[in-house]
Amino acid sequence: MGSIGWWKLFGAAFAGILFFHGFCASENAPNYTFMHNATSAPPISYYDYIIVGGGTAGCPLAATLSQNYSVLLLERGGSPYGNPNISNLAAFGAALSDLSPTSPSQRFISKDGVFNARARVLGGGSCINAGFYTRAAPYYIREVGWDGRLANESYEWVERVVAFEPPVKQWQSAVRDGLLETGVVPFNGFTYDHMYGTKVGGTIFDQDGLRHTAADLLQYANPNGLTVLLHASVHKILFRIKGKSRPLAHGVAFRDASGVKHRAYLKRGPKNEIIISSGALGSPQLLMLSGVGPADQLKAHNINIVLDQPLVGQGMSDNPMNSIFIPSPAPVEVSLIQVVGITQFGSYIEAASGANFASGSPRDYGMFSPKIGQLSTVPPKERTPEALAKAVELEANLDEAAFRGGFIIEKIMGPLSRGHLELQTRNPNDNPSVTFNYFKEPLDLQRCVQGISTIEKIIESKAFSKFRYDYLTIPALLNMTASSPINLLPKHDNVSTSLEQYCKDTVLTIWHYHGGCQVGKVVDHDYKVLGVDALRVIDGSTFNYSPGTNPQATVMMLGRYMGVRILRLKIVLNARDHARDHVKSVGFGTGDGGGGGQIRGFGRCGFMVVKGWVCRGVVSVRLWVCGGWPVEAWWWLVMVLWRWGCGFGSVEVELWVWNYGGGVVRLWVWDYECVVVGLGLWRWGIRAMLWVDMAKWIRIF
């Protein structure tokens, strides 16, 4: 095979190897009776929860909340099911090349000059990625402040539907052994967990090669509690401002595929909410379009300012990916990301390979083809129809040996470099402008250099020897990779002499961009938007750093995790409100006689909820304490005073503690024939006193 094979087809090769399975979906569509086209929606509707974005976080969130409440899930794209360009592996290129308004992906180019894509389909990014499934590191869970037990339960909930062990064949085995040979140890086998060393991670492709996406998690939903509307483009969140101390989100305005306007409102109830789960581009974009964002940007687009929040759209990050393409003298299997080396210096080493991604007639090279692509053989500014047609013809006539080989790639952790997002138009279907500032921080560049150096050692390892040509030296491979028009950045000659320059010149995305609505800046630790009421953002836009080697598992987990937390807290708050109507008074203090008043929160420790009833001469009272910390961390001094005398035969008291991570634990049950019942547990001298109105039948919770 002449050199034209390597130089002309490098871009198409990268496309097929990395994304052969990239835009497929489960072959058989589930019977989702709650899924409809938005054209069938009424002009006005009402729900307990409205979720904007049926993506990687939105689907598990909607499925969870629908168990107890009415939920509307609005997705701007279509269904991943039943489209042969998505479900058929052999037709993956057709989906990748599809630039129509109903395509499952929407291409954008960052101001850095790097091609990128965002999802536009039910299931979100889980429908268009390389399928790698791995959890966040335990230290990441701790730093974010998530409850470890509930996070693990939420991961397991996701994994029962979408996660599988991949078959590791020759190419991936050679990369695995090469990692170990170069010192990325120990070998941790197959695991979803994030651990230093080399491992085989999970995949969302099953043994038949069918993709399972976040949309599949909707099988958990209560079909009577969920409505999913497809091709529903949300234009803004509606706020009540008049007479409110803070703006109150109470509805959304959206259009269907025909352009018809619809409005959906929250049902009356102080705990009902709108939740934005539109991704790292869509969520900050929608906040701005709704009047929550930097005042100067909003004014520039004639958007009424609801809240001047300059941090919306800030902190945008994308984990830069760099790679080396290795032509192989031996046939290689089609494989996506399966093996990963998690280094101590902050770089993740992965690999992908392919042999038949360009088979079939006619050939289609997907998003990286000459027609549209990131790694095409025609420079982006020269893609005239005539030039593209000629390039397609040339590539179709090349020998299939030109397609043989694979990539070893590195992605840096974090990253530390930050950028920003700005509106370009008031149309929510248009891409905002985004700058990621790749390698702005020196440590990011240092990690890339160390990662590329590790890849060089893998290529030269004994384990990998059968998959490389002896005459293709490392400098030749570097220059060959760098010569392809993979982005819009200026090119430099002989980049093999400087790995720093190589990293800068060959930077690509691995689709793990995040930020724009970060915790502590735009939302609080419960993902509530700061400065407004009844509005949350729950998705990857809230991340300060990308979790683990691939974020999709954690984004799906977050949807489930927050759904459970919202359900639990809402049960507690509803019970508290009911208790106000049935219990005369509740007082509490700090041990020095202070405090008192009606039922309310105990600060960090949550709420006490009263459950009681009176029947046949027995007073039964249950105290529920809800806290965000492990049960073992809280000790309470609880005293129950029955102040109406001895008109009934006995008092029955139960103390329960509800921990977000561990469910409900009954700590104590006691029948006692006395006026005062006490429990000798204490912490900070907090005490609660309860008077039960014996004149009523009390049934709360």
ZIQUI-V727225 format. One record per backbone hydrogen bond with DSSP energy under -1.0 kcal/mol. CO is the residue of the C=O (numbers start at 1). NH is the residue of the N-H. Records with the same first field share a line. If there is no record, write none. Layout:
BEGIN
CO->NH ; NH
END
This chain:
BEGIN
2->5
3->7
4->8
5->9
9->13
10->14
11->15
12->16
13->17
14->18
15->19
21->24
30->32
31->33
32->35
34->228
36->230
37->40
38->41
43->263
45->265
47->267
48->273
49->72
50->275
51->74
52->277
54->123
55->59
57->61
58->62
59->63
60->64
61->65
62->66
64->67
65->68 ; 69
70->48 ; 49
71->227
72->51
73->229
74->53
75->232
77->231
78->122
83->86 ; 87
84->88
88->91
89->92
91->94 ; 95
92->96
93->97
100->103
104->120
106->118
108->116
110->113
113->488
114->110
116->108
118->106
121->124
123->126
124->127
125->128
131->204
133->202
137->141
138->142
139->143
140->144
141->145 ; 146
147->151
148->152
149->153
150->154
151->155
152->156
153->157
154->158
155->159
156->160
158->161 ; 162
164->203
169->173
170->174
171->175
172->176
173->177
174->178
175->179
176->180
177->181
178->182
179->184
180->183
183->185
186->198
189->200
192->135
197->342
198->188
199->340
200->191
202->133
203->164
204->212
206->209
210->206
213->216
214->217
215->218
216->219
217->220
218->221
222->225
225->71
227->73
228->36
229->75
230->38
233->255
236->253
238->250 ; 251
240->248
241->244
247->533
248->240
250->266
251->238
252->264
253->235 ; 236
254->262
255->233
256->259
260->256
262->254
263->45
264->252
265->47
269->272
273->50
274->536
275->52
276->538
279->283
281->285
282->286
283->287
284->288
285->289
286->290
287->292
288->291
291->306 ; 307
293->309
294->298
295->299
296->300
297->301
298->303
299->302
307->293 ; 309
309->312
311->314
313->421
314->516
316->419
317->514
320->412
321->508
322->410
324->408
326->406
335->353
338->201
340->199
341->349
342->197
346->413
347->343
348->411
349->341
350->409
352->407
353->335
354->405
356->359
365->368
366->369
369->373
379->382
380->383
382->384
384->388
385->389
386->390
387->391
388->392
389->393
390->394
391->395
392->396
393->397
395->398
399->402
400->403
401->404
404->328
405->354
406->326
407->352
408->324
409->350
410->322
411->348
414->546
419->315 ; 316
420->435
422->433
427->430
433->422
434->111
435->420
437->440
441->445
442->446
443->447
444->448
445->449
446->450
447->451
448->452
449->453
450->454
451->455
452->456
453->457
454->458
455->459
456->460
458->461
462->465
464->467
465->468
469->472
471->473
473->477
474->478
475->479
476->480
477->481
478->482
479->483
481->484
484->486
494->497
495->498
498->502
499->503
500->504
501->505
502->506
508->321
514->317
516->313
518->521 ; 522 ; 523
522->530
523->520
524->527
527->537
528->524
529->532
533->249
534->274
535->529
536->276
539->542
540->515 ; 543
541->517
542->519
551->555
552->556
553->557
554->558
555->559
556->560
557->561
558->562
559->563
560->564
561->565
562->566
563->567
564->568
565->569
566->570
567->571
568->572
569->573
570->574
571->575
572->576
573->577
574->578
575->579
576->580
579->583
585->691
587->689
589->687
602->605
603->606
606->602
607->626
609->624
611->622
613->620
615->618
617->649 ; 650
618->615
619->652
620->613
621->654
622->611
623->656
624->609
625->658
627->660
630->633
631->634
638->679
640->677
650->619
651->672
652->621
653->670
654->623
655->667 ; 668
656->625
657->665
658->627
659->663
663->659
665->657
668->655
670->653
672->651 ; 674
675->642
677->640
679->681
683->686
686->637
687->589
688->639
689->587
690->641
693->696
END
